[in-house]
């Protein structure tokens, strides 16, 4: 069974254990940074100092990201874009964290498990909606997060519940008709193609024209289900509109027909068995499990 597991990053030596105080300060710092308006400042800086330079992070509804700069863009930059759109009275399909409170926390160096109840702001038409964020974090010997496994609990359920209200807002804003998914796809296509025209120039161009981009988004790609934000869907490309302004050469391909390696077909079997390079288990628990396994082998 274990031989079938896929590694997210190259194995490295187990780091020295950070202290309990360092870890709880790291958890608190991340919780503070990951809410409005703090994430705007973090995304503008280009990297979050609480992340290790070679961090490997994944979010269940999207993808796996390696490196501080890339992970900062996805964790903080996405929500900056959504907040700016909402401030311009544009309907946003993904909310942004207005505030959050840690409601569950367990620490066993070098690991922390934290669950936070966040109020996501879906813009003036929808308002604040509770979203639970579960995080499993491994800290390195510099007390920076080196591995992060995040879950937006019940996010697909949340978004599906909000879909009629979001669609109603889009109809009013764009003065269009259609089913809920049709109008959401129209809103997403406009945002994707506008971002492409503005930021994807020169060598970074992915479409011959704005019309070519719109045709692809409306007629050649499906909007996708809410659990398919990391798959070959329009909603996947929509979330990448938040990154193209930071590094067009990296992120413009993610708006393309192919999805640039991000918005792509996925295998559930592969994703479900993908593990991190270092164990996401506290040192004491890992030692106990290893000893227990050894005792079972000797029986």
N, C-alpha and C positions, 0 to 999 in steps of 0.2 A: 504493500500500500504506500509506504513512505517513498519508495523509489519513483513513484509516479508524480510526486510533488514537484512543482516548478519554483525555482528561486527567483526572487524579485531583484536581487542585486548580488554582486560577488561577495563571497564570504570574507569576513575579516576577523581579526583577533578580538575576543571579548574585551570590552573596555573596562577600565576601573570603575567601580561603583560610585556614582555621585551620592551625596548625602540626602537624607530625608528633606532637610530644609531647602536644599537646592532644587529638588524636584517639586516641592509644593510651591516654591516661588516661580518655577517654570510654568506650572499648571495655571497659577493665578495670573501670570503675565500674559499667557496665551489667551485666557478667557477675557482679559481686559482689552487686548489688541483686537480680538475678533468681535467687535461690536462698533456700531456707528457712534461717532465719526472716526474712531481710531484707525479702522482698517484703511481709510483713505490715505492717512499719513504713512502707514506701513507700505502700501502699494506704491506710493510716490517715491519712497526710499529705495525700492527695488529689491530689498531683501529684509527678512525678519531676523533679528539678532538671536531670537530664541531657537532658530533652526540651525542644525549643523550644516556646513557647506555641502556635504554629500548626502543630505537627508533623502530617504526614500519614503514617500507618503502616498497613500491611496484613499480614495473616497468611494464608498460602495456604489454610488449612482453614476460615477464618472469613470475614472481611470487611475493609473499609477503614475506618479511624477517623481523624477529624480533630480536632485540639486536644489539649493536654496532659492535661486532666482526663479526657476520654473515653478516651484511649489508655492512661493510667495505670490506669483502672478495669479495662480489658480485659486488659492485660498483667500487672498485679500483683493486682488485686482478685479475678479469677477463681480464682487459685491460693490466695489467702487463704481463700476459701470452701471449696475442696476440702480444704485442710489442717485447717480447723476441723471439717469433717465427719469426716475420718479420725480426728481426735483424740477424737471422740465415738463411735468404733467404727461409724460408718455406712459402708456400701460406697460408694465414689466411682467414677464412670464415667470421669472424667478425672483423671490423676495430677497431681502438682505437683513442680516441680524441687527436689530435695533438695540437690543440688550440681551444679556443672558445671566443666569444664575446657576452655579454648580450645585446639583442636587444629590449626586452620589460621587464618592471619591474613595479610592483605595490606592495605597502606595506601598510598594515593596521594591526597593531599589534593585535594579535601575529602572523599574517600571512604574507606570501610573495608569490607573483606569479612572476616567472622569466622565460623568454624564451631566450635561447641562441642559436646562430648559431655556430655550431662546425664544424671544418674540421676534418673528420675521416680519418686516414691513413690506407689504406687497403694493405699496403706493396708495394714493388717496382714495382710489375706487374700492379697495379691498380692506386696507387697514392692517392691524397687527394680528398675526396668527402664530400660535405656539408650535414650535418644532423642537424635538428632542435630538440632541447631538451627543453621540457616544464616541469617546476617543480612547484608544489604547496607545500609549506613548512610551517609547524607550528612549532614555536619556544617555548620552555618552559621558566620558570623563570630564568634559568641559561644561556639563550640565545643560547641554543643548539637545533638542529633540533630534535623534538620528533616524528613528523609524516611527511613523504615525499611521495608525489604521483608524479611519473615521467612518462612522455610520450616521446618516441622517435618518433616524428611525421613523418608519411609516411615511417617508417623504412622498412616495408615489401615491399613497392614499390621500395625503394632504393636498397634493397638487390636483388630483382627480376631483376631490371635493370642491376645490376652488375654481375648477375649470369653467363652469357656467358663468360665474361672476367675472372672471378675467375676460372671457369671450364677450360678455355684455359690454364691458368697458372698451374693448377693442372696437366693437361695432359702433359705439358712440363716438369714439375718437377718430376712427378712419372713415366713418359713414359708409360702411359696407354691410352686406348681408351674407349669410351662409351658416353652415353648421358651426358648432363650437370649435372643432378642430380646424375647419377651413379658415376661420377668421384668425385663429391663433397662428396658423401656418403663414398667413398673409403678414401678420405683425412681425413674426420671426424673420420672414424673407426680406422684408423692408430693412430691418435692422442689420441683418447679415450683409446684404448687398450694399447698403449705405456705408458700413464699416469697411467693406472691401474697396469700394471706390475711393474712400478717403485715405486709407492707410496702405493698401496693397498696390503700390505703384512700381514702375520700372521692372526689375527682375522678380518682384514679388507678386505680379499680376497673375491671377488664377482664372479670370473670365475675360472674354473679349469685350464685354460691355455690361452695363447695369442690367439691360434686358436679358442678356445671356445668363447672368447670375440669377435673376428672378425666375426665369424659365426653369432653371435647374431646381431651385428651391420649391417651386410650386407644382412642377409637373414631372420631375424626374426623381425626386426624393420624397419619402413619406415624413410626416411630422414626427412620428414615433410615439411610443408610450412613455409615460413618465419615468419608468425604470430603465429606459433606453437612452438616457442622457449621454452615455459614453459609447453609443453605437452609431451605425451609419444612418443618422437621422437628421432632420432639420433642427430639432431641439438641441442636439449635440453641437451643431455648428453655431447655433444661437449663443450658447454659453461662451464660445470662443471669440465672439465679438468683443468681449471684455478684455482680451489680451493683445489683439493686433496692434493697438496703439503703443504698447510697451516694446515689443520686438517683432516687427512685421515679418522679418525673414524667418523667424521661428513659427509664428502663429498663422500667417496668411494661408499656408498650405492646409491648415485645419478647416478652412472655409471652402476648400476646393471640392470638386466632384469626388475625388478619391478619399477625402477626409484627412489626408496627410499623416496617416498612421495613428491618429487619435479617434476620429469618428469612423469606426470600422466595424465590420462584423466580428463578433466575439463568440468564444466557446464557453458555455456555462461550465462544462467539466473542467476546463483549464482554469478559469477564474476561481472556481470553487476550491481548487486544490493548490492554488498559488500561495506560497509561504514567503516570509521575509528571510533574509540571510541569517540574522541573529534571532535567537528565540525571544518571543514576546512573553516571557515568563520571568518573574522575579528570581534573583539568584538563589535565595533560600528554597523557594518552591522547586526550582530546577534541580538543585542538589538533592532534595528529598525525592523527587520523581525519579532521578537517575539511580539513587540508592534502592528505591522500591523496585525498579525494573531489574536491577542486578540481583536482588533477593529472589525475585520470581524466576529468573533464569537458573539460579542455583538449586531450586526445588526439584 
